Amino acid sequence: MAERIHCLIIGSGPAGYTAAIYAARAGLKPVMITGMLQGGQLINTTDVENYPGYPKGILGPEMMEDFKNQAERFGTDIRFGYVSKVDFSVTPKKIWVDGEKELEADAVILATGAEAKWLGLPSEKRLNGSGVSACAVCDGFFYKNTEVAIVGAGDTACEEAIYLSKLCTTVHMIVRRDEMRASKIMQQRVLDTKNIKVYWNSETDEILGETVVEAVRVKNVKSGELTTIPVSGFFVAIGHQPNSAVFKDYIDTDDQGYVITTPDSTKTKAEGVFACGDLKDKVYRQAVTAAGSGCMAALEAERWLSEKGIH
């Protein structure tokens, strides 16, 4: 017989933990299924300096441990595992964990986040957090008055290149084709920024450095010419992949897979199912905005359960 849960939270980043804190304090007895990356993207982050309440900054894994301890303090039942299948067409909702264990839940909060897309280079993985980053807004400050590289050609890449140009002496922008995918206005802003140098028809051949990023080797895809550029930071801005595939049959997503919710709400198409954090946010993607939407999801779940008289 399936275990019955009043409020189930799927995912354990800032959005999931914040939802858990609010749900637990509201007496919803939340159970959290962490996902395979317990703590979300911040587990792979070094210094976090832009989250309120940490004046000296904090390491990403330490910050997530603080979130976890706070959620547990109020009674959240945190379980390591991954959700392999759901059925949101029934009441209560059905959820399968680790491919076998079946749960039933009155309300469900989705906080599975999104993953940055990477180039797939071994050096990129090895130096992740030591000069390699997928978030200029998060980590750009650490490279103030240095030269950095960024790879990407969409609006996000352009926005991040412009952001970095205000902090760094030179931004080397690596673009695979002879044009960008970004909107014309964003392209023009990049081209008008004097300290952004664009490398057209180019791809990243290798990120150089033993323990920290020291340079990037760029290959011209037409001529095959290799150029080594000394940089202290390497930013990947080729997009994110929301972790929404397992839910897609029951909720609406956009063409990129981001969950679509009711405007100014965390409500999804499936009644009693709420989505928060980077799973639905492709604009801000910050720990603090994810936490804020986790709060919203818990408040809306509590209100929905109360309105339906489900105790």
C-alpha positions as CSV (number, residue, x, y, z in Angstrom):
1,M,0.0,0.0,0.0
2,A,1.3,3.4,-1.0
3,E,2.5,5.8,1.8
4,R,0.2,8.9,2.0
5,I,1.9,12.3,2.3
6,H,0.1,15.6,2.9
7,C,2.7,17.8,1.2
8,L,5.5,16.4,-1.0
9,I,8.4,18.5,-2.1
10,I,10.5,17.3,-5.1
11,G,13.9,18.9,-5.2
12,S,16.3,20.3,-2.6
13,G,17.8,23.5,-3.8
14,P,17.0,27.0,-2.3
15,A,13.5,26.7,-3.7
16,G,12.8,23.3,-2.3
17,Y,14.3,23.9,1.2
18,T,12.5,27.3,1.5
19,A,9.2,25.6,0.5
20,A,9.9,23.0,3.2
21,I,10.6,25.6,5.9
22,Y,7.3,27.3,5.2
23,A,5.3,24.1,4.8
24,A,6.7,22.6,8.0
25,R,6.0,25.8,10.0
26,A,2.4,25.7,8.6
27,G,1.9,22.2,9.9
28,L,1.8,20.5,6.5
29,K,4.3,17.8,7.6
30,P,6.3,18.0,4.4
31,V,8.3,15.2,3.0
32,M,11.2,16.1,0.6
33,I,12.7,13.9,-2.1
34,T,16.1,15.5,-2.6
35,G,17.0,14.3,-6.1
36,M,20.4,13.0,-6.9
37,L,22.1,16.3,-6.4
38,Q,21.1,17.1,-2.9
39,G,21.3,20.9,-2.5
40,G,20.9,21.7,-6.2
41,Q,23.3,23.7,-8.3
42,L,24.8,25.4,-5.3
43,I,26.5,22.2,-4.2
44,N,28.9,22.8,-7.1
45,T,29.5,26.4,-6.3
46,T,32.3,27.8,-4.2
47,D,31.8,31.3,-2.7
48,V,28.3,32.7,-2.5
49,E,28.6,36.4,-1.7
50,N,25.2,37.8,-3.0
51,Y,22.8,36.0,-0.7
52,P,21.5,38.2,2.2
53,G,22.5,37.3,5.7
54,Y,26.0,36.1,4.9
55,P,28.1,39.3,5.1
56,K,31.4,37.4,4.7
57,G,30.1,35.1,2.0
58,I,29.7,31.3,2.4
59,L,30.6,28.2,0.4
60,G,27.6,26.9,-1.6
61,P,27.6,23.4,0.1
62,E,27.7,25.0,3.6
63,M,24.9,27.3,2.7
64,M,22.8,24.4,1.5
65,E,23.6,22.5,4.7
66,D,22.2,25.6,6.6
67,F,19.0,25.4,4.5
68,K,18.7,21.7,5.2
69,N,19.2,22.0,8.9
70,Q,16.6,24.8,9.1
71,A,14.1,22.7,7.2
72,E,14.7,19.7,9.4
73,R,14.5,21.8,12.6
74,F,10.8,22.5,11.8
75,G,10.1,18.8,11.1
76,T,10.7,18.3,7.3
77,D,11.2,14.6,6.5
78,I,14.1,14.8,4.1
79,R,14.7,11.6,2.0
80,F,17.5,11.0,-0.5
81,G,16.2,9.7,-3.8
82,Y,14.9,10.6,-7.2
83,V,11.4,10.8,-8.6
84,S,11.2,8.4,-11.6
85,K,7.5,8.7,-12.5
86,V,4.4,10.6,-11.6
87,D,0.7,10.5,-12.2
88,F,-0.9,14.0,-11.5
89,S,-4.2,13.1,-13.2
90,V,-5.5,11.4,-10.0
91,T,-6.3,12.5,-6.5
92,P,-4.2,12.1,-4.4
93,K,-1.3,12.4,-6.8
94,K,0.9,9.4,-7.4
95,I,4.7,9.6,-7.3
96,W,7.2,6.8,-7.7
97,V,10.7,7.1,-6.1
98,D,13.8,5.4,-7.3
99,G,11.8,3.4,-9.9
100,E,9.9,1.4,-7.3
101,K,8.5,3.0,-4.1
102,E,5.1,4.4,-4.6
103,L,3.8,7.5,-2.7
104,E,0.5,9.4,-2.7
105,A,0.5,13.1,-2.0
106,D,-2.3,15.6,-1.4
107,A,-0.2,18.6,-2.6
108,V,3.0,18.5,-4.6
109,I,5.7,21.2,-4.9
110,L,8.1,20.9,-7.8
111,A,11.5,22.4,-7.1
112,T,13.8,20.2,-9.4
113,G,15.6,23.2,-10.8
114,A,17.6,23.4,-14.0
115,E,21.1,22.4,-15.0
116,A,23.6,24.5,-16.9
117,K,24.6,23.1,-20.3
118,W,28.3,22.5,-20.6
119,L,30.7,22.1,-23.4
120,G,31.8,18.7,-22.3
121,L,35.5,19.3,-22.0
122,P,37.4,17.4,-19.3
123,S,39.2,20.6,-18.3
124,E,35.9,22.4,-17.9
125,K,34.8,19.8,-15.4
126,R,38.1,19.7,-13.6
127,L,38.3,23.5,-13.2
128,N,34.6,24.1,-12.4
129,G,34.5,26.4,-9.4
130,S,38.2,27.2,-9.9
131,G,37.7,29.7,-12.7
132,V,35.0,28.0,-14.7
133,S,31.5,29.2,-14.0
134,A,28.0,29.1,-15.6
135,C,26.8,32.3,-13.9
136,A,28.4,35.6,-14.5
137,V,26.0,37.4,-12.1
138,C,27.0,34.9,-9.4
139,D,30.7,34.8,-9.9
140,G,31.8,37.8,-12.0
141,F,32.8,39.9,-9.0
142,F,35.6,37.5,-8.2
143,Y,37.3,38.5,-11.5
144,K,37.2,42.2,-11.1
145,N,40.0,44.0,-13.1
146,T,41.1,40.8,-14.9
147,E,40.5,39.3,-18.3
148,V,37.9,36.6,-18.8
149,A,36.3,34.6,-21.6
150,I,32.7,33.7,-22.2
151,V,31.3,31.2,-24.7
152,G,27.8,31.6,-26.1
153,A,25.8,33.5,-28.7
154,G,22.3,34.0,-27.3
155,D,20.7,36.8,-25.4
156,T,21.9,35.4,-22.0
157,A,25.5,35.2,-23.3
158,C,25.3,38.8,-24.5
159,E,23.8,40.0,-21.2
160,E,26.5,38.2,-19.2
161,A,29.3,39.5,-21.5
162,I,28.0,43.1,-21.0
163,Y,27.7,42.5,-17.2
164,L,31.3,41.2,-17.1
165,S,32.5,44.1,-19.2
166,K,31.7,46.5,-16.3
167,L,33.9,44.5,-13.9
168,C,36.7,43.1,-16.1
169,T,39.4,44.7,-18.2
170,T,38.6,42.6,-21.3
171,V,35.9,40.1,-22.1
172,H,36.8,37.6,-24.8
173,M,33.6,36.3,-26.3
174,I,33.7,33.0,-28.2
175,V,31.0,32.6,-30.9
176,R,30.9,29.4,-33.0
177,R,29.3,30.9,-36.1
178,D,29.8,34.2,-38.0
179,E,26.7,35.6,-36.3
180,M,24.9,35.5,-33.0
181,R,21.5,34.0,-32.1
182,A,20.8,36.9,-29.8
183,S,18.3,39.6,-30.6
184,K,19.7,42.4,-32.8
185,I,19.6,45.0,-29.9
186,M,21.7,42.7,-27.7
187,Q,24.2,42.0,-30.4
188,Q,24.6,45.7,-31.1
189,R,25.2,46.3,-27.4
190,V,28.0,43.8,-27.4
191,L,29.5,45.2,-30.5
192,D,29.3,48.7,-29.1
193,T,31.1,47.7,-25.9
194,K,34.8,48.5,-26.4
195,N,36.3,46.0,-24.0
196,I,34.4,43.0,-25.4
197,K,36.4,41.2,-28.1
198,V,34.3,38.8,-30.2
199,Y,36.0,35.7,-31.8
200,W,33.8,34.7,-34.7
201,N,33.7,31.1,-36.2
202,S,35.5,29.9,-33.0
203,E,35.1,27.2,-30.5
204,T,36.8,26.4,-27.2
205,D,39.6,23.8,-27.8
206,E,40.8,23.6,-24.2
207,I,40.8,25.5,-20.9
208,L,44.3,25.7,-19.6
209,G,45.5,25.7,-16.0
210,E,46.4,23.0,-13.4
211,T,44.4,24.2,-10.4
212,V,42.9,27.4,-11.6
213,V,42.0,28.8,-15.0
214,E,45.1,30.5,-16.6
215,A,44.1,30.7,-20.3
216,V,41.8,29.4,-22.9
217,R,42.8,27.9,-26.3
218,V,40.4,28.9,-29.1
219,K,40.2,27.2,-32.4
220,N,39.0,28.9,-35.6
221,V,36.5,26.4,-37.1
222,K,37.3,27.6,-40.7
223,S,41.1,27.9,-40.7
224,G,41.9,25.5,-37.8
225,E,44.1,28.2,-36.3
226,L,44.7,27.9,-32.6
227,T,44.9,31.0,-30.3
228,T,45.8,31.0,-26.7
229,I,44.2,33.8,-24.6
230,P,45.4,34.4,-21.0
231,V,42.3,34.7,-18.8
232,S,41.5,34.1,-15.1
233,G,37.8,33.2,-15.6
234,F,35.9,31.2,-18.1
235,F,32.1,31.6,-18.3
236,V,29.8,29.1,-20.1
237,A,26.6,30.7,-21.3
238,I,25.1,28.2,-23.7
239,G,21.8,27.7,-21.9
240,H,20.2,25.7,-19.1
241,Q,18.1,22.5,-19.2
242,P,15.2,22.5,-16.7
243,N,14.6,19.2,-15.0
244,S,11.0,18.9,-16.0
245,A,10.9,15.8,-18.3
246,V,9.3,13.5,-15.7
247,F,6.3,15.9,-15.3
248,K,5.7,16.9,-18.9
249,D,2.6,14.7,-19.4
250,Y,0.7,16.5,-16.7
251,I,1.8,20.1,-16.7
252,D,2.6,22.8,-19.4
253,T,6.1,23.6,-20.4
254,D,7.6,26.0,-22.9
255,D,9.7,25.0,-25.9
256,Q,12.8,24.9,-23.6
257,G,11.1,22.7,-21.0
258,Y,10.5,25.4,-18.4
259,V,7.3,24.8,-16.4
260,I,4.5,27.3,-17.2
261,T,2.5,28.5,-14.2
262,T,-0.5,30.7,-13.8
263,P,0.7,34.4,-14.0
264,D,1.9,35.8,-10.6
265,S,1.5,32.3,-9.1
266,T,3.3,29.0,-8.7
267,K,0.1,27.0,-9.7
268,T,0.6,24.6,-12.6
269,K,-2.1,23.1,-14.9
270,A,-2.4,20.1,-12.6
271,E,-4.6,21.0,-9.6
272,G,-2.6,20.8,-6.3
273,V,0.7,20.9,-8.1
274,F,2.9,23.9,-7.7
275,A,6.3,24.8,-9.3
276,C,9.0,27.1,-8.1
277,G,12.7,28.0,-8.5
278,D,14.8,27.6,-11.7
279,L,12.4,24.9,-12.9
280,K,10.1,27.8,-14.0
281,D,12.5,30.7,-14.0
282,K,14.7,31.3,-17.1
283,V,15.2,35.0,-16.4
284,Y,16.8,35.5,-13.0
285,R,18.1,32.0,-11.9
286,Q,19.4,33.3,-8.6
287,A,19.4,31.5,-5.2
288,V,17.5,34.4,-3.6
289,T,14.8,34.4,-6.3
290,A,14.5,30.6,-6.2
291,A,14.0,30.8,-2.4
292,G,11.4,33.5,-2.8
293,S,9.4,31.4,-5.2
294,G,9.7,28.4,-2.8
295,C,8.0,30.5,-0.2
296,M,5.2,31.4,-2.6
297,A,4.7,27.7,-3.5
298,A,4.4,26.6,0.1
299,L,1.9,29.5,0.9
300,E,-0.2,28.6,-2.2
301,A,-0.1,24.9,-1.3
302,E,-1.2,25.6,2.2
303,R,-4.0,27.8,0.9
304,W,-5.2,25.2,-1.6
305,L,-5.2,22.4,0.9
306,S,-7.2,24.6,3.3
307,E,-9.7,25.6,0.6
308,K,-10.2,22.0,-0.4
309,G,-10.6,20.9,3.2
310,I,-7.8,18.4,3.0
311,H,-6.2,17.8,6.3
